[in-house]
Amino acid sequence: MSQLKKGALLTYLKIFLINVIGIMITPLIVSYLGKDEYGIFNAIGALIGTIALLDFGLTNTVVRFVAKYRAEKDKEGEENFLGTVRILYFAVSTLVVISGTIFYFFIDTYFTKFNAEELSIAKMMFVILVFNLAIQLPGMIFTGICKGYEKFVFPESVGIVRYILRSLTIVAVLFFGGRAIALVIVDTIFNILTISISAYYVLVKLKVRFKLHQFSKDFVREIFKYSSWIFLFAIVNMLQWKSGSWVLGAVSVPKVLGIYGIGIALGTYYGAFSTAISSVFLPRATQMSVNNASGEELTDMMIKLGRLSFIILMYIFGAFMLYGEQFINLWVGGGDSTADGRYGLEECREIYMIALIIMIGYTLPLLQAFGNSILEAKNKLSFKAILYLVFMILGVIAGGFLAMEYSAIGMMIGLVGGWMIVQNVMNFYYHNKIGLNIIRFFKELFHKVLLVVLLVIAAGYFINYIPGEGWFNFIAKGISYTIVFVIMMYFVGMLEYERELFRKPIVSLLKRK
């Protein structure tokens, strides 16, 4: 099996582990830290994520340029590029430290709802995480080099082992009484270890050299010209997932930040596997664009991927809409509004609403992910990037105003409103500028599937009346819902080629046995 296929499989394994372990470990962290300290943990993490934008998209740029120089067999050019990037990363680390130092002195005035003890914890965590980021960003160059050399297995394997060991260490630290500060120290230690191992592999095994043969301002401009769009999308991503935390940090108590953080986590879990399915089709989109595929041919491919994603997403969305609140109560609930380690019924309802709002807003972009691959293949991402940036800024502003009245739910409504406007505008762009038949896309997307989804949700409503409580009752409902969904979708909702995709793995497994 090639490095590319092995790397893809390891990527999916890592996505699976991050989602499953994340779901398992979150209630443990909340229980041991308490709602307030967990909220501080989320808020500082979001702020550090914002400072991480100072990477300026250099990590992805390393992959592109290293691959280019290797294809051209230009060893000196590769060495000079890496020598130049090393200087740029030194400047980035310096900017991180300067920015962190400046913001440190404004933490008291920013987190206005934190008490003295909470501010002390926030400041200590912030200092540790700024140091962490200052070494993490330059360390990403080694991962970029591995991917540029098409050595996908090593960085993905290291990432998986790191995530498993980190999770086990966090559990142990919490068990022995560690607090939020201990968790960020654990992350820092694992970052240093990961960077050291990656550096050894790149410098010793791959024998890569960093040597500045000639420093050129024009070359630096060329590097940043490529990385600028990556940087712009990083800003958009930050506004989507992190801006709510730092807006709420200025107007809310720590507990609200924890509620918001858990809702965000559930929303991102929702799209993880759908994104994994669509991401592997970027090469296909590139190939079709190079071969001047017609708009109808590209529409056919987007319909096929969209329908597969729609089936998966509607299974998850329907289950969460029907039984999500019960799951959250069992998962992180069980307390009352004053309990330190568990969330009360109203707080769990807030988490449920935030996650549900994200799922509603996130569904259409996930269904049309192949459209983004087409834009990338045709080098037409600029319109979408600028559109997203404008409406995400407006979404943050709207969310900030709504948060004053409706807290975390208001913040998310503002942000998701921005997403939904962008995606609807993009449908006109896809249809009129890229040549995709969006009307046919929706017609064939909903064909059979939508009817089944509505029938399953209706059946799921009655499944909710299964008597009992606790995890056993929740699992019984989940199994009943799954059986109804699979049977109805397979026999009524799926087209023949979709049934074949479903049958092949089962038939293959039976043949092996």
Summary of the structure (lengths in Angstrom):
residues: 513
radius of gyration: 23.9
end to end distance: 22.4
largest distance: 74.0
contacts: 1733
relative contact order: 0.10
helix: 85%
strand: 0%
